[in-house]
Amino acid sequence: MVISDGFRNSIPLNHTTLGDQMREAGYSTHAIGKWDLGYYKWAATPTYRGFDTFYGYYNADEDYFTHSCGAAYIDPKTHKHAGMHGVDFRDNKDPALDKNGSYSTHVFTEQAEKLIMDHNTSEPFFLYMAYQAVHGPLEAPQKYIDMCSQISPPNRQIFCGMMKALDEGIGNITKRLQASGMLENTLIVFTTDNGGQNHVGGNNWPLRGNKATLWEGGVRGIGFVSGVGIKEPFTYSGLIHASDWLPTLAEVAGASPNTSQTLDGMSVWKAVTSNTSSPRSEVLLVLDPPREPAAQHPHQVPAKGSAAIRVNNWKLILGKPDCAGDSNDTTNGTLGKCPSGWVHPSGVEVPPPANSDDVWLFDLDADPLEKNDVHAQNPDIVQKLRDRIESFNATHISQVEPPVDPASNPDLTGGVWSPWISDDEEA
């Protein structure tokens, strides 16, 4: 569930963050860019969650130049749809209103460079650099788009321009680390959190599907680890989940193991530095039971529900494999938001075969492109993976998407998205 604009929730306030772990290990800690972990009260915001400084935005997405975004809600007085809109940009706790017109990729890069230049190199330094790019909306300065004139269709061309600016920014940060004498003792982790979104310029060809689907194009990410501790280059194919980064980086930093909560992640540091087997053998990809629209969300389409798990080379999908809404909008001939087929970089989708069972089983070692569903031929494996899903389901807590809180309206806080609940008040 995305913690969207005006949601009255956050990651649990008693959970230890990576910032907390790094600070405990003696690092100065800094977060730049996208937060998207809740901000309904100050206690949920970055400088209360382990980070010494924060420079960025709280919500999930926004305009790259105006740094503003909006949300729809049900007006409690009229019971009709209404909207709210405001600026979402912070320098620590203070609204940063002087960046209107400045491209966020450039602004975030400049802030990272400043932090590096100002840092006392005798002390350890941790930077969580969550660039807005290349998330939608599709926006980039024209000079970068012009570098991609050979790319088509148009959304891919803009996406390419966004990537050019991002690549330049990462290069500038790397040069700044080198000039400051920090690069040789720095570990850089570059990673994505999901597959590309085809209808806003991303592409996962030849993998199947895209962001917000359970196909490999949605759940298989790429990244690299470079720097101190990495002896020689190699391609790692072991299983790693996003939740593994916290214990992995905490181990690298020498932070004490967190015993106050049970972590889903596990350290993969030994595996990725020695190119040995991953300690992880399974990933629960989704567990989302069927549900009807909530009273506070009458516009929602009933959710069919889905579950998916990967265990070693086997991947089982039950129910609905693509994103909520049960609709691939192809208005004006454009690609829908949730393709279940294989989308070529040209934007043309190779449609998937029909499946009336709502059960898919793939051997990803033999079939990483998910072209051959083998659930009918392997009932024992299907049952084994179903049983594993049920073991998770025994402790499953259903996600509840709260309504947008009208009290979060930026008009009530000077036109800026801000915490609106007292730290003493319960969510």
C-alpha positions as CSV (number, residue, x, y, z in Angstrom):
1,M,0.0,0.0,0.0
2,V,1.3,3.4,-0.9
3,I,1.0,6.0,1.9
4,S,-0.5,8.7,-0.2
5,D,-1.2,12.4,0.2
6,G,-3.3,13.0,3.2
7,F,-3.3,9.5,4.6
8,R,-3.4,9.4,8.4
9,N,-0.8,6.7,8.9
10,S,2.9,5.9,8.5
11,I,5.3,3.0,9.0
12,P,4.9,2.1,12.7
13,L,6.5,4.7,14.9
14,N,8.1,2.0,17.1
15,H,10.0,0.4,14.1
16,T,13.7,1.0,13.8
17,T,14.7,2.6,10.5
18,L,18.0,2.3,8.6
19,G,18.6,5.9,9.7
20,D,18.3,4.8,13.3
21,Q,20.7,1.9,12.8
22,M,23.3,4.1,11.1
23,R,23.0,6.8,13.7
24,E,23.5,4.2,16.5
25,A,26.7,3.1,14.7
26,G,28.0,6.7,14.9
27,Y,27.2,7.9,11.4
28,S,25.9,11.3,10.5
29,T,22.7,10.5,8.6
30,H,21.0,12.4,5.8
31,A,17.9,11.7,3.6
32,I,17.4,13.5,0.3
33,G,14.4,13.2,-2.1
34,K,11.3,11.0,-1.7
35,W,10.1,10.0,1.8
36,D,6.7,8.4,1.2
37,L,6.6,6.7,4.6
38,G,4.0,8.9,6.2
39,Y,3.9,12.4,7.6
40,Y,0.6,12.8,9.4
41,K,2.5,13.9,12.5
42,W,6.0,15.2,13.0
43,A,7.0,12.0,14.8
44,A,6.6,10.2,11.4
45,T,8.9,12.5,9.4
46,P,12.6,11.8,8.6
47,T,14.3,14.0,11.2
48,Y,12.4,12.0,13.9
49,R,13.1,8.7,12.2
50,G,16.9,8.5,12.5
51,F,18.0,11.2,10.0
52,D,20.0,14.3,11.1
53,T,18.8,16.2,8.0
54,F,16.1,15.9,5.4
55,Y,15.8,17.7,2.0
56,G,12.9,16.5,-0.1
57,Y,9.2,15.8,-0.2
58,Y,6.8,13.7,1.9
59,N,4.3,12.3,-0.7
60,A,4.6,9.7,-3.4
61,D,5.0,11.8,-6.5
62,E,4.7,15.5,-7.6
63,D,5.6,17.9,-10.3
64,Y,9.4,18.0,-10.9
65,F,9.5,21.8,-11.3
66,T,6.8,23.2,-9.1
67,H,7.2,20.5,-6.4
68,S,3.4,20.5,-5.8
69,C,0.9,17.7,-5.9
70,G,-2.8,17.1,-5.2
71,A,-5.2,14.6,-3.7
72,A,-8.9,13.8,-4.1
73,Y,-11.2,13.1,-1.1
74,I,-14.8,12.9,-0.1
75,D,-15.9,16.2,1.5
76,P,-17.4,15.4,4.9
77,K,-20.0,18.2,4.6
78,T,-21.2,17.7,1.0
79,H,-20.3,14.0,0.7
80,K,-19.0,14.8,-2.8
81,H,-15.7,14.4,-4.4
82,A,-13.3,17.3,-3.8
83,G,-9.7,18.1,-4.3
84,M,-6.8,19.7,-2.5
85,H,-3.4,20.8,-3.8
86,G,-0.2,22.2,-2.3
87,V,3.6,22.4,-2.3
88,D,5.5,19.5,-0.9
89,F,9.1,20.4,-0.4
90,R,11.1,20.6,2.8
91,D,14.5,21.6,4.1
92,N,14.5,19.7,7.4
93,K,11.1,20.7,8.9
94,D,10.9,24.1,7.1
95,P,9.0,24.5,3.8
96,A,11.4,25.2,0.9
97,L,9.5,27.5,-1.3
98,D,12.4,29.0,-3.2
99,K,12.9,26.1,-5.6
100,N,9.8,26.6,-7.8
101,G,11.0,26.2,-11.4
102,S,14.1,24.2,-10.4
103,Y,14.2,20.6,-11.7
104,S,14.2,18.2,-8.7
105,T,17.0,16.0,-10.0
106,H,19.3,19.0,-10.1
107,V,18.2,20.3,-6.7
108,F,18.7,17.0,-5.0
109,T,22.1,16.5,-6.6
110,E,23.2,20.0,-5.5
111,Q,22.1,19.2,-1.9
112,A,24.0,15.9,-1.9
113,E,27.2,17.7,-3.1
114,K,26.8,20.3,-0.4
115,L,26.5,17.7,2.3
116,I,29.6,15.9,1.0
117,M,31.6,19.2,0.9
118,D,30.6,20.2,4.4
119,H,31.2,16.8,5.9
120,N,34.0,16.2,8.4
121,T,35.8,13.3,6.8
122,S,37.1,12.0,10.1
123,E,33.5,10.9,10.9
124,P,31.4,8.2,9.1
125,F,28.7,9.5,6.7
126,F,25.4,7.9,5.5
127,L,23.3,9.3,2.7
128,Y,19.9,7.9,1.7
129,M,19.5,9.4,-1.8
130,A,16.0,8.8,-3.0
131,Y,15.8,10.6,-6.3
132,Q,12.4,11.5,-7.6
133,A,13.6,10.4,-11.1
134,V,12.5,8.4,-13.0
135,H,9.1,8.1,-11.4
136,G,6.1,9.8,-13.1
137,P,5.1,12.4,-14.1
138,L,7.2,12.5,-17.3
139,E,9.2,15.7,-17.1
140,A,12.7,16.8,-17.9
141,P,14.5,19.9,-19.1
142,Q,14.4,20.1,-22.9
143,K,18.2,19.9,-23.3
144,Y,18.1,16.3,-21.9
145,I,15.1,15.3,-24.0
146,D,17.0,16.6,-27.1
147,M,19.8,14.2,-26.3
148,C,17.3,11.4,-26.9
149,S,15.8,12.4,-30.3
150,Q,16.6,9.0,-31.7
151,I,14.2,7.3,-29.1
152,S,10.6,6.6,-29.8
153,P,7.7,6.7,-28.8
154,P,7.5,10.2,-27.2
155,N,7.0,9.0,-23.7
156,R,10.2,6.9,-24.0
157,Q,12.0,10.0,-25.3
158,I,11.1,12.0,-22.2
159,F,11.9,9.1,-19.9
160,C,15.3,8.9,-21.6
161,G,15.8,12.6,-20.9
162,M,15.0,12.1,-17.2
163,M,17.5,9.2,-17.1
164,K,20.2,11.4,-18.7
165,A,19.7,14.0,-16.0
166,L,19.8,11.3,-13.3
167,D,22.9,9.8,-14.7
168,E,24.6,13.2,-14.8
169,G,23.6,13.8,-11.1
170,I,25.0,10.4,-9.9
171,G,28.2,11.2,-11.8
172,N,28.5,14.6,-10.1
173,I,28.0,13.1,-6.7
174,T,30.6,10.4,-7.4
175,K,33.1,13.1,-8.6
176,R,32.4,15.1,-5.4
177,L,33.1,12.1,-3.2
178,Q,36.3,11.6,-5.1
179,A,37.3,15.3,-4.7
180,S,36.6,15.1,-1.0
181,G,38.8,12.0,-0.5
182,M,35.8,9.9,0.5
183,L,35.2,7.7,-2.5
184,E,37.9,5.1,-1.7
185,N,36.2,4.4,1.6
186,T,32.6,4.6,0.4
187,L,30.1,1.8,-0.4
188,I,27.5,2.8,-3.0
189,V,24.3,0.8,-3.4
190,F,22.1,1.7,-6.4
191,T,18.8,-0.1,-6.6
192,T,15.2,0.2,-7.8
193,D,12.1,-0.7,-5.8
194,N,10.0,-2.1,-8.7
195,G,9.9,-2.7,-12.4
196,G,9.3,0.0,-15.0
197,Q,5.8,1.5,-15.7
198,N,5.3,1.1,-19.4
199,H,2.6,3.8,-19.9
200,V,4.9,6.5,-18.4
201,G,8.0,5.5,-20.4
202,G,9.5,2.6,-18.5
203,N,10.1,-0.8,-20.1
204,N,11.0,-4.3,-18.9
205,W,11.3,-6.1,-22.2
206,P,11.8,-9.1,-22.5
207,L,10.3,-9.6,-19.0
208,R,6.5,-9.9,-18.6
209,G,4.3,-7.2,-17.2
210,N,5.3,-3.9,-15.4
211,K,5.1,-2.1,-12.1
212,A,2.1,-3.0,-9.9
213,T,1.9,-6.5,-11.5
214,L,3.1,-9.8,-10.1
215,W,5.0,-10.7,-13.3
216,E,8.8,-10.5,-13.3
217,G,8.6,-7.1,-15.0
218,G,6.9,-5.8,-11.9
219,V,8.8,-7.5,-9.1
220,R,12.3,-8.2,-10.4
221,G,14.5,-5.2,-9.8
222,I,18.1,-4.4,-10.8
223,G,20.9,-2.6,-9.1
224,F,24.6,-2.6,-8.3
225,V,26.9,-2.5,-5.3
226,S,30.2,-0.8,-5.7
227,G,33.1,0.4,-3.6
228,V,34.7,-0.7,-0.3
229,G,34.3,-4.4,0.3
230,I,33.7,-5.4,-3.3
231,K,37.0,-7.0,-4.6
232,E,36.1,-7.7,-8.2
233,P,33.2,-7.2,-10.6
234,F,30.6,-10.0,-11.1
235,T,26.9,-10.4,-11.8
236,Y,25.0,-11.7,-8.8
237,S,21.9,-13.9,-9.5
238,G,21.0,-14.9,-5.9
239,L,17.7,-14.0,-4.4
240,I,17.6,-10.6,-2.6
241,H,14.5,-8.8,-1.3
242,A,14.3,-5.0,-0.6
243,S,13.9,-5.7,3.1
244,D,17.4,-7.2,3.1
245,W,19.1,-3.9,2.6
246,L,18.5,-2.8,6.2
247,P,20.3,-5.7,8.0
248,T,22.9,-5.8,5.2
249,L,23.9,-2.2,5.5
250,A,23.6,-2.3,9.3
251,E,26.2,-5.1,9.3
252,V,28.5,-3.2,7.0
253,A,28.3,-0.2,9.3
254,G,28.9,-2.2,12.4
255,A,25.5,-1.5,14.0
256,S,24.3,-3.7,16.8
257,P,21.7,-6.3,15.7
258,N,18.2,-5.0,16.3
259,T,16.6,-7.4,18.7
260,S,13.5,-5.2,19.5
261,Q,11.6,-6.3,16.5
262,T,11.5,-9.3,14.1
263,L,12.8,-8.4,10.7
264,D,11.7,-9.8,7.4
265,G,15.1,-9.0,5.9
266,M,18.4,-10.8,6.3
267,S,21.9,-9.7,5.7
268,V,23.2,-10.7,2.3
269,W,26.6,-9.0,2.7
270,K,28.7,-12.2,2.6
271,A,26.8,-13.4,-0.5
272,V,27.1,-10.2,-2.5
273,T,30.8,-9.7,-1.7
274,S,31.9,-13.3,-2.3
275,N,29.4,-14.3,-5.0
276,T,28.0,-17.2,-3.0
277,S,24.5,-18.5,-2.4
278,S,22.0,-16.1,-0.9
279,P,20.8,-16.9,2.6
280,R,17.3,-16.2,1.2
281,S,15.3,-19.0,-0.4
282,E,11.8,-17.5,-0.6
283,V,10.0,-14.2,-1.1
284,L,6.3,-13.6,-0.3
285,L,5.4,-11.3,-3.2
286,V,1.9,-10.4,-2.1
287,L,-0.9,-11.5,0.2
288,D,-4.0,-9.5,-0.6
289,P,-7.3,-11.1,0.2
290,P,-10.5,-10.3,-1.9
291,R,-12.3,-7.2,-0.6
292,E,-15.3,-5.0,-1.4
293,P,-15.0,-1.2,-1.6
294,A,-14.8,0.3,1.9
295,A,-17.4,2.8,2.9
296,Q,-14.8,5.6,2.8
297,H,-13.8,4.5,-0.8
298,P,-17.1,4.1,-2.7
299,H,-15.3,4.8,-5.9
300,Q,-13.1,1.7,-5.6
301,V,-13.6,-1.4,-7.8
302,P,-14.1,-4.6,-5.8
303,A,-10.7,-6.3,-5.5
304,K,-10.4,-9.8,-6.6
305,G,-7.5,-10.6,-4.3
306,S,-4.2,-12.3,-5.0
307,A,-1.3,-14.1,-3.5
308,A,2.1,-14.9,-4.8
309,I,5.3,-16.5,-3.5
310,R,8.6,-17.4,-4.9
311,V,10.5,-20.4,-3.3
312,N,13.9,-21.0,-4.9
313,N,13.2,-21.4,-8.7
314,W,9.4,-21.8,-8.3
315,K,6.9,-18.9,-8.5
316,L,3.2,-19.3,-7.8
317,I,0.6,-16.7,-8.5
318,L,-3.0,-17.1,-7.3
319,G,-5.9,-14.8,-8.2
320,K,-5.3,-11.4,-9.7
321,P,-1.8,-10.9,-11.1
322,D,-2.0,-7.2,-12.2
323,C,-2.8,-4.0,-10.5
324,A,-6.0,-2.9,-8.8
325,G,-9.0,-1.7,-10.8
326,D,-9.4,-4.8,-13.1
327,S,-9.0,-2.5,-16.1
328,N,-6.3,-1.9,-18.8
329,D,-7.4,1.5,-20.0
330,T,-6.5,1.7,-23.7
331,T,-8.1,5.1,-24.4
332,N,-6.8,6.7,-27.5
333,G,-4.9,3.5,-28.4
334,T,-2.3,4.0,-25.6
335,L,-1.0,1.1,-23.6
336,G,-2.9,0.3,-20.4
337,K,-1.5,0.8,-17.0
338,C,-1.4,-2.9,-16.0
339,P,-0.3,-5.1,-19.0
340,S,-0.1,-8.8,-18.3
341,G,1.8,-9.5,-21.5
342,W,5.2,-8.6,-22.9
343,V,5.6,-5.0,-23.9
344,H,8.2,-4.2,-26.5
345,P,10.1,-0.9,-26.2
346,S,8.0,0.4,-29.1
347,G,5.0,0.2,-26.9
348,V,3.4,-2.8,-28.6
349,E,2.2,-5.5,-26.2
350,V,2.4,-9.2,-27.0
351,P,-0.8,-10.4,-25.3
352,P,-0.6,-13.3,-22.8
353,P,-2.4,-16.6,-23.3
354,A,-5.8,-17.1,-21.6
355,N,-5.9,-18.6,-18.1
356,S,-9.3,-19.4,-16.6
357,D,-7.9,-21.0,-13.5
358,D,-6.3,-17.9,-11.9
359,V,-3.4,-20.1,-11.0
360,W,0.1,-19.7,-12.5
361,L,3.3,-21.7,-11.8
362,F,6.6,-20.9,-13.4
363,D,10.1,-22.4,-13.1
364,L,12.0,-19.1,-13.3
365,D,15.4,-20.8,-13.8
366,A,14.1,-22.4,-17.0
367,D,11.5,-19.8,-17.9
368,P,12.4,-16.3,-16.6
369,L,10.1,-14.7,-19.2
370,E,7.1,-16.5,-17.7
371,K,5.9,-17.9,-21.0
372,N,5.1,-21.4,-19.9
373,D,2.6,-21.9,-17.1
374,V,3.2,-25.4,-15.7
375,H,0.7,-25.5,-12.8
376,A,-1.4,-28.2,-14.3
377,Q,1.7,-30.5,-14.7
378,N,2.9,-29.9,-11.1
379,P,0.0,-30.2,-8.6
380,D,2.3,-31.2,-5.8
381,I,4.5,-28.1,-6.1
382,V,1.4,-25.9,-6.4
383,Q,0.1,-27.4,-3.2
384,K,3.4,-27.0,-1.4
385,L,3.6,-23.4,-2.3
386,R,-0.1,-22.9,-1.4
387,D,0.6,-24.3,2.0
388,R,3.5,-21.9,2.4
389,I,1.2,-19.0,1.6
390,E,-1.3,-20.3,4.1
391,S,1.4,-20.3,6.8
392,F,1.9,-16.6,6.1
393,N,-1.9,-16.1,6.0
394,A,-2.2,-17.4,9.6
395,T,-0.5,-14.2,10.9
396,H,-1.7,-11.9,8.1
397,I,-2.9,-8.5,9.1
398,S,-5.2,-7.1,6.3
399,Q,-4.1,-3.8,4.9
400,V,-6.5,-1.0,5.4
401,E,-6.2,2.0,3.1
402,P,-7.4,5.0,5.0
403,P,-9.4,7.8,3.4
404,V,-7.7,11.0,2.6
405,D,-8.1,13.2,5.7
406,P,-9.8,16.5,4.8
407,A,-7.8,18.0,7.8
408,S,-4.6,17.5,5.8
409,N,-5.7,20.1,3.2
410,P,-2.6,22.3,2.5
411,D,-4.9,25.3,2.4
412,L,-5.0,25.0,6.2
413,T,-1.2,25.1,6.5
414,G,-0.2,27.9,4.2
415,G,-0.5,26.0,0.9
416,V,2.1,23.4,2.0
417,W,1.6,19.7,2.7
418,S,2.4,19.4,6.4
419,P,1.8,17.2,9.4
420,W,-1.7,18.0,10.8
421,I,-2.0,15.7,13.8
422,S,-0.6,16.4,17.2
423,D,2.2,14.0,18.3
424,D,0.1,13.3,21.4
425,E,-2.9,12.2,19.3
426,E,-3.4,8.7,18.1
427,A,-3.7,8.0,14.4
